[in-house]
Amino acid sequence: MKYHEELEMEKEKLCRLVGEALKNGTPIIQDEAVMAQNRKVDTLVVRIQREKIQYKKNQQER
């Protein structure tokens, strides 16, 4: 599960960006940095889910 640490770091960065946007009164959906970081987090979540599915498949084949 190599992506978990990276996911935690990216989620923290996303939270900071959201906080800054809210502090500045910028709608989150209009903040490109927030949206780009959100896509990055989403990509990591998908990778982790795929990794879990592959792990389960490998366990069942044994």
Secondary structure, 3 states (H helix, E strand, C coil): CCCHHHHHHHHHHHHHHHHHHHHHCCCHHHCHHHHHHHHHHHHHHHHHHHHHHHHHHHHHHC
